[in-house]
Amino acid sequence: MREKVEAVLAQIRPALQADGGDVELVDVNEGLVKLRLTGACAGCPVATMTLRHGIERVLKEQIPEVEEVVAV
């Protein structure tokens, strides 16, 4: 499943990088995806919204096994 998550993040990454940020995959374990937002995204006040309503939504749509996405 890690490879699937990496592939989806590769699709999302350009949008984050356009705003000066990025996302790093830390771990995948039984439906739980742990991500680290970096660059401008790390200190952004709407980072939680980006994670939940953006990244998590896309991951769940494309990979049904994903149950939750958390920032670490």
N, C-alpha and C positions, 0 to 999 in steps of 0.2 A: 504494500500500500504506500510505502514511502515514495516510490518512484512515481506513482499516480499524483500524490500531493505535490511533489517537486514539479511535475509537468504543469499542473494547474497554477502553481505559484509563478512559473515562468511566463504564463499568460497575463497574470495580474501585475507582475513586477514593473513593466514599463510605465504604467500609470503612477505607481508609487515613486519611481525614480524621476518622473517628470516634475514631481513636487519636492524633490530633494531627499526622498526617503528610500527605504527598501525593507524587505522582509527576509528573515532567515528562518529556515526550518530547524528547530532544535530537536524534536522527537515526535514519533508517531507510535502510539501504544493503544491497541484495542479501541479504535474509534476516537481517541483523544489526540488532537494535533496541538503541539506546543510550538509557538512561533515567537520570534523576537523581532520587534519593529526597530529599525535602525535609522540613522540619519535624522532628517527633519521629522520623521514619523515618531521617533522615540520620545520627543518632548511635546508633541502636538496635543493640544487640548481635545481634539476630536479623534484621537488614536483609537479609543475604545469603540467609537462608532465605525471607524474604518475596519477594525477587526471584526466586529459582530455583524454589521449590516453589509459589509463589502466582502471581505475575504472569507469569512465563515459561510456566508450565503452561497458564494460561488463554489466553494469546496463541497458543501453538502449537495448542491445541485448536480455537480459532475461526479462526485464520489459518494454514493449512498451510504457507504460504511462509516463515513465521518459523522460522529455524534456531537462533538464539541470541539471548539477551537479556543485556546487560552493563550494569553501573552505571558511570557516568562522573562 
